[in-house]
Amino acid sequence: MTHNKTLLLLASLLFACPMVFAQTTDNKFLTSEDVIELELRHDLTQRNRLSGKFATVEDSYRTALLERFLAYTKIDSQSQLDDSMDFPMNDNLRRTAALLYQEIQLFAKPAGWKTHLSENQYIYVYIPSNIKKQVPVLGFSAHYDTTPDIPGSGIKARVIKNYDGGDVVINQEKNIIINPQNEPYLANVIGQTIVVSDGNTMLSADDKAGVATVVTAMQTLAENPNIKHGPIQVVITPNEDIGMAGEGLDMDLYYPEIPFDFDAGVNGEVIVANFSAYGALVKIHGVNGHQSYAATNGYRNATIAAAAIINDMVPLEDLPNYSTGEDGYIEPHHTTYDAQNNTVTVDFRLRFFDPKQGEAWFKRLDQAVADAAQKYDVKIEKQVVKQYTNVADGMHPAAQELVGKALKAAGVEPKFLKERAGTGPAMFAKRDICLGAPCLPTGQNNPHSFKEWLSEKDLFISYKAALNLVKFVQDVPSVPQRAQKTQQRAEAAKAKLLNALKKDQKVQSIIKGK
C-alpha cells in the first residue's frame, strides 16, 4: 500500500467525518479529582433520570440542566484583555475549557462523536447525522468566559424555589434587592424557580446558562439515539466578553449552514440583528519646535488638527446621546496626546445598522482627514478596523422563521429584537458573513451586575428550543451557495487533516513499519 493510501485509510478510520478532530486525553489543568467528580455527577444524573417518571424526554433532563448551570457558576472563567497577546488567555479559562471538554467526552465518546479542544481553548463537537436524507448542517454556539468588569471569582449561587413575588434580598449588607418594581420580569416567574448570587459577585448566567443549554441538548441526543437529527456542529468559545469570540475560531471546524447562538435574555426575546461596529484610529503627527518661532522653524500643532477632525466627523445629532432604536452613532471614544512626539491619536467608535449610513460616515472621515491635513499642514495616519458585523446581513433566510417555530413549540411567543451592541455570532460574522446567527434567550437577566438573576423556566425553554431546532431544521431546504461553502470547508478540513497526519510521528512510524 502506498503512503498516500495509508494516510487516507487512517484518516477514514480515525475521523469518519469531514472535520479535523482529535481526542485529547492529557491536560495539566484537569486533575484526577476533577475527572472523578465529573463522572460521579454524570452517573448521578443518569440514575435520577432513569429512575423517575417523566412525561417527556426533555422533562427528564430538567433537573440536570439546572444542576449543570449551578456547577458551572463555581468555576472562575473571567476573560481578560491583554494587549501583549494576540489572543488573550489565562489559566482559569484553560481550566474551564478542560473541565467542559472532559464532561462532554463522557457522553460524546460513547456516542462516537468527534470532539476537539483547540490550542485557543475552543471546544468543537461534530454530531453526525442519523437520518438518510440530506439536511442543512445545524450549528450551536455559546461562550464559557465571563466578563472581567465585575467580580466573578468564588460565586455562590442561591436557588429560590416557588418565588413569592416579593423582595429578593440578594445582599442585605449592600442593600442589593430585586423585586417586580425594579425588575418587572420577576412578576412573570411567581411560583417558579430563580437563581441569584450572594451580591459579592456576578451570577455568570452570561453565558453559563447558554453553555448549560447546549451541553444538555448534546447529552440528550447522545443518550437518546432514537431522536432523529441531521449533522450538527457545536462550538463553545472563550473571550466573547472581551469582543474576541471570533478571533480564535477555526473556520474549518465550525462551518454550519444554519447557525444559532445561545446567549440572550428571557421571554422569547431573540436577537436577529445587531450593530455593525468599526473602530477608526486617526493619528495626527505634529512637528516639534519652539512655538514662538513656528512661522520659521516648521513647528506644527497636532491638537488643533485633531479637534477639526472631531468637529467635522461628529455633528451633534450623530453622538450616542441622540441615538435610539435603529439609529447609529459616532463617538470619539479615546483621545491621547504624546507631548514628546507631538502626536494626537483619536479613537472613533462607529456603530450602525444600515450599511449605507456606515458608508456615508467612512466618506465623511476620509474628507475630514484630508481637509485637516491640508489646512494645518500635518501628516495624518488613518486605520479603520472592523470589530463585529451585523448578523442580519448574512443570516440564513429560514433562520428567523425556524427559531420562531422552535420557541413556540417550547411554550413561548418569540419576540425578535435588534441589539444595540455586539453578540458572539457578530464576532464570527466579522470573519465570514455566512455565519450570521440569531441569539436565543437562555433565562439570563441583568448580566454583568450584582443584581444578575436566572429564570429556571426560561433556561428550560432554551433547552427545549434547541431540541426543537434539531427537529425542525430537517424540513428546511439547503441554500445552494451556503451548502457549497459548507462543502468547500469540509474539503479544506480533510486536506488539513491529511497534512496533520503526514506530520504525526505515530502515523509515520506505522507507515514505515509497513
C-alpha positions in Angstrom: 0.0 0.0 0.0 1.3 3.5 -0.9 1.9 6.1 1.8 -0.9 8.3 0.5 -3.4 5.3 0.5 -2.3 4.5 4.1 -2.9 8.1 5.1 -6.3 8.1 3.6 -7.2 4.8 5.3 -6.0 6.2 8.6 -8.0 9.4 8.0 -11.2 7.4 7.3 -10.7 5.2 10.3 -9.8 7.8 12.8 -12.0 10.6 11.7 -15.2 9.4 10.0 -16.4 13.0 9.4 -15.3 16.0 7.4 -13.6 17.6 10.3 -10.2 17.9 11.9 -10.8 16.3 15.3 -8.6 14.7 17.9 -9.3 13.2 21.3 -7.3 15.0 23.9 -6.5 12.9 27.0 -3.9 14.7 29.0 -4.4 18.2 30.3 -2.4 19.7 33.2 -5.4 21.8 34.1 -7.5 18.8 34.8 -6.9 16.7 38.0 -7.9 13.1 38.7 -10.2 14.5 41.4 -11.9 16.6 38.7 -12.4 13.6 36.5 -13.9 11.5 39.4 -16.2 14.4 40.3 -17.5 14.8 36.7 -18.0 11.0 36.4 -19.9 10.9 39.7 -22.1 13.8 38.7 -22.8 12.2 35.3 -23.7 8.9 36.9 -26.0 10.5 39.5 -27.8 12.4 36.8 -28.3 9.2 34.8 -29.7 7.3 37.8 -32.0 10.1 38.8 -33.3 10.5 35.2 -33.8 6.8 34.6 -35.4 6.1 38.0 -38.0 8.9 37.7 -41.3 9.0 35.8 -41.3 11.9 33.3 -43.9 13.0 30.7 -41.2 13.7 28.1 -37.5 13.1 27.5 -36.9 16.8 27.9 -38.5 16.7 31.4 -36.1 14.0 32.4 -33.2 16.4 31.9 -34.7 19.5 33.5 -33.1 18.9 36.9 -29.7 18.0 35.3 -29.9 21.2 33.3 -30.2 23.5 36.4 -27.6 21.5 38.3 -25.2 21.7 35.4 -25.6 25.5 35.4 -25.0 25.7 39.1 -21.9 23.6 38.8 -20.6 26.0 36.1 -21.1 29.0 38.3 -18.5 27.6 40.7 -15.8 27.8 38.0 -13.9 31.0 37.7 -13.7 31.8 34.0 -13.3 35.5 33.6 -11.6 36.6 30.3 -9.2 39.5 30.4 -7.8 41.9 27.9 -4.1 41.8 27.5 -2.5 43.9 24.7 0.7 41.8 24.8 -1.2 38.8 23.5 -2.9 38.4 20.1 -5.5 36.2 21.7 -5.6 36.7 25.5 -5.7 33.6 27.5 -5.4 32.7 31.2 -5.2 29.6 33.3 -8.8 30.0 34.6 -10.0 29.8 31.0 -7.8 26.8 30.2 -9.1 25.0 33.3 -12.7 25.8 32.4 -12.2 24.5 28.9 -10.5 21.3 30.2 -13.5 20.7 32.6 -16.1 21.3 29.9 -14.2 19.1 27.4 -13.9 16.2 29.8 -17.6 16.5 30.7 -18.7 16.4 27.1 -16.4 13.4 26.5 -18.4 11.4 29.0 -21.4 11.2 26.6 -19.8 12.2 23.2 -17.2 9.5 23.2 -19.6 6.5 23.8 -21.8 8.0 21.0 -18.9 8.0 18.6 -18.9 11.8 18.1 -15.7 13.7 17.2 -14.5 16.4 19.6 -11.6 18.7 19.7 -10.1 21.1 22.2 -8.1 23.7 20.3 -4.9 25.5 21.3 -7.0 28.6 21.7 -9.3 26.7 24.1 -12.3 26.4 21.8 -14.4 23.3 22.2 -15.6 21.7 18.9 -18.1 18.9 18.6 -19.3 17.2 15.4 -22.5 15.2 15.7 -23.0 13.0 12.6 -26.5 12.7 11.1 -28.5 9.6 11.9 -31.0 10.1 9.1 -30.7 9.2 5.4 -32.0 12.4 3.8 -29.7 15.4 3.2 -30.5 18.3 5.6 -28.6 21.6 6.3 -25.8 21.4 8.8 -27.1 22.9 12.0 -24.8 25.0 14.3 -25.0 25.7 18.0 -22.6 28.1 19.9 -22.2 29.6 23.3 -19.4 31.1 25.3 -18.0 30.0 28.7 -16.0 33.1 29.6 -17.5 35.7 31.9 -16.9 39.5 31.9 -13.8 40.9 33.6 -15.8 44.1 34.5 -17.2 42.8 37.8 -16.0 40.3 40.4 -16.6 36.7 39.2 -14.4 34.5 41.5 -16.0 32.5 44.2 -19.6 32.8 43.0 -22.1 31.5 45.5 -25.3 30.8 43.7 -28.6 30.7 45.6 -31.6 28.8 44.3 -35.0 30.3 45.3 -37.9 27.9 44.7 -41.5 29.0 44.5 -40.7 32.7 44.2 -43.4 34.5 46.1 -43.5 37.8 44.1 -41.9 39.9 46.9 -38.4 41.3 47.6 -35.4 39.1 46.9 -32.6 40.2 49.2 -29.5 39.3 47.3 -27.2 41.0 49.8 -28.6 42.7 52.9 -25.4 44.4 53.9 -25.0 46.1 50.5 -28.8 46.6 50.2 -28.9 44.7 46.9 -32.6 43.9 46.4 -34.6 42.9 43.3 -38.4 42.9 43.1 -41.1 43.3 40.4 -40.8 47.1 40.8 -37.2 47.3 39.7 -37.2 44.0 37.8 -40.6 43.8 36.1 -40.0 40.4 34.6 -40.0 38.9 38.2 -43.8 39.3 38.1 -43.8 36.7 35.3 -42.0 34.0 37.4 -44.0 34.0 40.6 -44.3 30.4 41.8 -41.2 29.4 39.8 -37.5 28.9 40.5 -35.0 31.7 40.2 -31.3 31.8 40.9 -29.2 34.7 42.3 -25.7 35.3 43.6 -24.8 36.5 47.1 -24.2 40.0 45.8 -20.5 39.9 46.1 -20.0 38.7 42.5 -21.9 38.3 39.3 -24.0 35.1 38.8 -22.4 34.3 35.4 -25.5 33.3 33.7 -24.0 35.2 30.8 -23.2 32.8 29.3 -23.0 29.7 31.5 -26.8 29.4 31.1 -26.1 29.1 27.3 -23.4 26.6 27.8 -25.6 24.5 30.1 -28.3 24.6 27.4 -26.0 23.5 24.6 -24.2 20.8 26.6 -27.5 19.3 28.0 -29.0 19.3 24.5 -26.0 17.4 23.2 -26.2 15.0 26.1 -29.9 14.3 25.3 -29.0 13.5 21.7 -26.1 11.3 22.7 -28.1 9.3 25.2 -31.3 9.0 23.1 -30.2 7.8 19.6 -33.9 7.4 18.7 -34.1 11.2 18.4 -33.6 11.8 14.7 -31.2 14.6 13.6 -29.1 15.8 10.8 -25.4 16.8 11.1 -24.8 19.2 13.9 -21.7 21.3 14.7 -21.1 22.8 18.1 -18.5 25.4 19.3 -18.1 26.7 22.8 -15.8 29.7 22.9 -13.7 31.8 25.2 -13.3 35.6 25.1 -16.7 36.7 24.0 -16.9 39.2 26.8 -13.9 41.0 25.6 -15.2 41.0 22.0 -12.9 38.3 20.6 -15.0 35.2 20.3 -14.4 35.0 16.6 -10.6 35.7 16.7 -9.6 32.2 17.5 -12.4 30.4 15.7 -11.2 27.7 13.3 -13.4 28.1 10.2 -12.6 24.6 9.2 -14.1 23.2 12.4 -17.2 25.3 12.6 -19.0 26.0 9.3 -22.7 25.2 9.8 -25.2 26.2 7.1 -27.8 27.4 9.7 -26.1 28.5 13.0 -27.8 29.6 16.2 -26.2 31.1 19.4 -27.5 30.7 22.9 -26.7 34.0 24.8 -29.7 36.2 25.3 -32.4 37.1 27.8 -35.9 35.9 28.6 -39.5 35.6 27.5 -38.8 34.5 23.9 -36.5 37.5 23.1 -34.4 36.6 20.1 -31.6 38.9 18.8 -31.8 38.8 15.0 -29.7 41.9 14.2 -27.0 44.0 15.9 -24.8 47.0 15.3 -22.0 46.7 12.8 -19.1 48.0 14.8 -16.0 49.7 13.5 -13.1 51.5 15.1 -11.3 54.3 13.3 -7.8 55.2 14.7 -6.7 58.6 13.5 -3.1 59.7 14.4 -2.0 63.3 13.7 1.7 63.9 13.6 2.7 67.4 14.6 6.2 68.9 14.2 8.2 69.8 17.3 9.8 73.2 17.8 9.5 76.4 19.8 6.0 77.7 19.4 7.3 81.4 19.4 9.2 80.7 16.2 6.7 78.4 14.5 6.5 80.7 11.5 10.1 79.9 10.6 11.1 76.7 12.4 8.3 74.4 11.0 6.5 73.7 14.3 3.1 72.3 13.7 0.4 71.7 16.4 -1.3 68.3 16.2 -4.1 69.1 18.7 -5.9 71.7 16.5 -6.0 69.3 13.6 -7.4 66.6 15.8 -10.1 69.0 17.1 -11.0 69.9 13.5 -11.4 66.2 12.5 -13.6 65.5 15.6 -15.7 68.6 14.8 -16.2 67.7 11.1 -16.7 64.0 11.9 -19.2 64.1 14.7 -22.1 66.6 14.4 -24.3 66.8 17.4 -27.0 64.6 16.0 -24.6 61.7 15.5 -23.4 61.5 19.1 -24.6 58.5 21.2 -26.7 60.8 23.3 -29.1 61.3 20.4 -29.1 57.7 19.2 -32.0 55.3 20.0 -33.7 52.4 18.3 -32.1 51.6 15.0 -30.1 54.9 14.8 -26.4 54.5 14.7 -23.8 56.8 16.4 -20.2 58.0 16.2 -18.1 58.7 19.2 -14.6 60.0 19.7 -14.1 57.4 22.4 -10.5 58.0 23.4 -8.1 60.8 22.7 -4.4 60.6 23.7 -1.6 63.1 23.4 2.1 62.3 23.2 3.9 65.5 24.1 7.3 64.2 23.4 6.5 63.3 19.8 3.8 65.9 19.4 1.1 63.4 18.2 -2.6 63.2 19.0 -4.4 59.9 18.5 -8.2 59.9 18.3 -10.1 56.6 18.6 -13.5 56.8 17.0 -16.3 54.3 17.5 -18.8 53.9 14.7 -22.0 51.9 15.2 -24.8 51.4 12.7 -27.5 49.0 11.5 -27.8 50.5 8.0 -24.7 49.8 5.8 -25.5 53.0 3.8 -25.1 55.1 6.9 -21.8 53.5 7.6 -20.6 54.1 4.1 -21.5 57.8 4.4 -19.6 58.1 7.7 -16.5 56.5 6.2 -16.5 59.0 3.4 -17.0 61.8 5.9 -14.0 60.6 7.8 -11.9 60.5 4.7 -12.8 64.1 3.9 -12.3 65.3 7.4 -8.8 63.8 7.5 -7.9 65.2 4.0 -9.2 68.7 4.9 -7.3 68.8 8.3 -4.0 67.6 6.7 -4.2 70.3 4.1 -5.4 73.1 6.3 -2.9 72.5 9.2 -0.1 71.1 7.1 0.4 67.9 9.2 0.8 64.2 8.4 -2.2 62.1 9.4 -2.5 58.3 9.5 -5.9 56.6 9.5 -6.8 53.0 10.2 -10.3 51.6 10.1 -10.8 48.2 11.8 -13.9 46.0 11.6 -14.8 44.9 15.2 -18.0 43.0 14.6 -20.7 42.7 12.0 -24.5 42.8 11.8 -25.6 39.1 11.9 -28.7 40.0 9.8 -26.5 40.7 6.8 -25.6 37.1 6.4 -28.3 35.2 8.2 -29.8 32.1 6.5 -33.2 33.1 5.0 -35.0 30.4 7.0 -33.3 31.1 10.4 -35.7 33.6 11.9 -38.8 31.5 11.0 -37.1 28.4 12.3 -36.2 29.9 15.7 -39.7 31.3 16.0 -41.2 27.9 15.4 -38.8 26.3 17.9 -39.7 28.8 20.6 -43.4 28.5 20.0 -43.2 24.7 20.3 -41.2 25.2 23.6 -44.1 27.3 25.0 -43.2 30.9 24.4 -44.1 33.5 21.8 -40.9 34.7 20.0 -40.1 38.4 20.1 -37.5 39.5 17.5 -35.1 42.2 18.6 -32.3 44.3 17.2 -29.4 44.6 19.7 -27.6 47.9 20.1 -24.4 46.1 20.8 -22.5 43.0 19.7 -23.1 39.3 20.0 -20.9 36.2 19.8 -22.2 35.4 16.2 -21.5 39.1 15.3 -17.8 38.4 16.2 -18.0 35.2 14.0 -19.6 37.2 11.2 -16.7 39.6 11.2 -14.7 36.8 9.6 -17.3 35.2 7.4 -20.6 36.7 6.6 -22.2 33.3 6.2 -22.2 32.8 9.9 -25.0 35.3 10.8 -26.9 33.7 13.6 -29.9 34.5 15.8 -29.2 34.7 19.5 -31.7 32.7 21.6 -32.9 33.5 25.1 -31.4 31.5 28.0 -33.0 33.0 31.1 -30.3 35.4 32.0 -31.3 38.8 33.5 -29.1 41.8 34.4 -25.9 40.4 33.1 -22.6 42.0 34.2 -24.1 43.2 37.5 -24.5 42.1 41.2 -28.3 42.0 40.5 -27.9 39.3 37.9 -30.5 36.5 38.2 -31.6 33.5 36.2 -35.1 32.3 35.3 -35.1 28.5 35.5 -38.2 28.3 33.4 -36.6 30.3 30.6 -33.4 28.2 30.9 -35.6 25.1 30.3 -37.4 26.7 27.4 -34.0 27.5 25.8 -33.0 23.8 26.1 -36.3 22.6 24.6 -36.0 25.2 21.8 -32.5 23.8 21.0 -34.0 20.3 20.5 -36.9 21.7 18.5 -34.3 23.3 16.2 -32.8 19.9 15.7 -36.2 18.6 14.7 -37.5 21.4 12.5 -34.3 22.0 10.6 -34.9 18.7 8.8 -37.7 20.4 6.9 -35.6 23.3 5.7 -34.1 23.1 2.2 -30.4 23.9 1.7 -29.5 27.2 0.2 -27.1 26.2 -2.7 -24.5 28.9 -2.1 -24.3 28.2 1.6 -24.3 24.4 1.1 -21.5 24.9 -1.4 -19.5 26.9 1.1 -20.1 24.2 3.7 -18.8 21.6 1.3 -15.7 23.7 0.4 -14.9 23.9 4.1 -15.3 20.2 4.5 -12.8 19.6 1.8 -10.4 22.1 3.3 -10.8 20.3 6.6 -9.9 16.9 5.0 -6.8 18.5 3.4 -5.9 19.9 6.8 -6.3 16.5 8.4 -4.1 14.8 5.9 -1.4 17.4 6.3 -1.5 16.9 10.1 -1.3 13.2 9.7 1.7 13.5 7.5 3.5 15.4 10.3 2.3 13.0 13.0 5.2 10.8 14.2 3.0 7.9 15.2 1.4 7.8 11.8 4.8 8.0 10.1 6.1 5.1 12.3 3.1 3.0 11.2 3.8 3.8 7.5 7.5 3.0 7.8 6.7 -0.2 9.7 4.6 -1.4 6.8 
